[in-house]
Amino acid sequence: MEYRTLETEIIHNIHNVQFYELELDGKKLFSEFIEDLTDAKDKKTFIAIATIMDNFSFNQKLPKEKFRPIKSIKRKNVYEFKKNNIRVYVLMQEPDMFVILGGYKADQKKDIHKVDLYTKELPEILTIQK
């Protein structure tokens, strides 16, 4: 699998955590998810998650209702930001966060399976392409 790291224009973290979107085999799964949001309630929920991401700090522990590790996969540095029915899956590599994809709670098992498949094929340490 080929990957690229792209600076995300959506997340503007205030604590010097740089968020990147992962492009996997030419697909921007996170951007595609955001573009497909049509329901006003889902858009509002996503904005709330983006605000949590904007304010995220490695030195601050968030409640598991907002941010938690994904324990059911092999890679141990994968987490999800969550609120209501929206999920955003990230790979944490201090001082950076790599956004893999977004999804709905109803599709969570399927999305976590995808995240597991994608992250198995990624190198242990991701390089940032400028």
N, C-alpha and C positions, 0 to 999 in steps of 0.2 A: 504494500500500500504506500502510495506517495502522499506526503503531507506537506503543507505549507502553514506558516503562522502568519496571521494577518492582524494588524492592530484593529481592534474593534472600535467603531465610532459610536457605539451605543453605551458602553460602560466608561465612566469618567471617574475613576477611583480617587478619593481625596487623601489616601494614606500611602501613596507610592507603590501600590500593588498594580502591576501592569497586567491588564487583561488582553488576551489575544484570542482570536477565533481560529480554530483549526479548520483548514480546508483539507478534506480527505478525498483523494482521487478526483480532485477538481470540483468537489461539492462542498458548499458552505451550508452545512446542515442547520446551524444555529440561525443564520440569516434567513434561510428558507422557512424555518418554523415561525420566525417573527413576521415575515411577509404574509404567511398564511393565516395569521390571527385575524379573524373577522368579527367575532363577538366582542361587544363593548366591555363586558365584564372581564373577559379573558385579557383584553388589552390593558385594562386597569390593573389587573393582577400582575401582568408582566411588568408594568411600570413600577409596581411595588417591589418586585424581585430585583429589577435593575437598580432601584434605590438602595436595597440591601447590598448589592454588589458594589455600588459606588462607595458605600461606607465601610466595606469589609476591611478588616485589618488582621494580620497574622497574630497580633498580640491580644486580640479581643475574641473571647469565646462567644459564639452565637448560640441561642437555644436550638435544640435539635428540630424544633418545629420550623426553623428557617434554613438551617444548614446542617447537613449530616454526612458522614462517610458512607459510601456504598460498600458494605461488607461482604456482599454475596458474589464479588468478582475477585479475580486473582490479583489484580493490581491494587495496591493499598493506598494510593494517593488520588483516588477518584471520589468526588463529593457531589452532592446535589444542593442547590439553592431551591427552596420551595415555598410556595404559598398557595393555599386553596388547591386548585386542580392543576397548577402549572409547575413544571420542574425544569431546571437548567442544570445540566451535567457538566462538571469541570474536572480538569486534571490539575492538581496543585503541585507546583514546582517553585518553591520560594526563590525569589520574590515575585514570581509570575503565576498567573492563572491562565489556563488554556481552556476555552469554552468548546465543548464537543458538540452538544446539541441541546435542543429544548424539546419538551414534550408535555403530555397530559398525564395526570395521575392514572386515568383509565388505561393508558398504554405503558405504564411504568415497567412492568415485567419485560415487555418487548423492547423498550428503550434501554433498559439496563443490560439486556442481552446484547443489543447493538453496541453499547458502550464497551462491554467486555470484549467483544470481537475486535472493535477498532483499537482499543488500547493494547491488546495482545500484540498487535502488529507494529506498534509504535516503539521507537527506541526508549530505553529507560530514562535518558536525559534528552529532552527536546531542545533543538537549536532554534534560535529565533532568526528568521530571514528578514533582512531589511530591504 
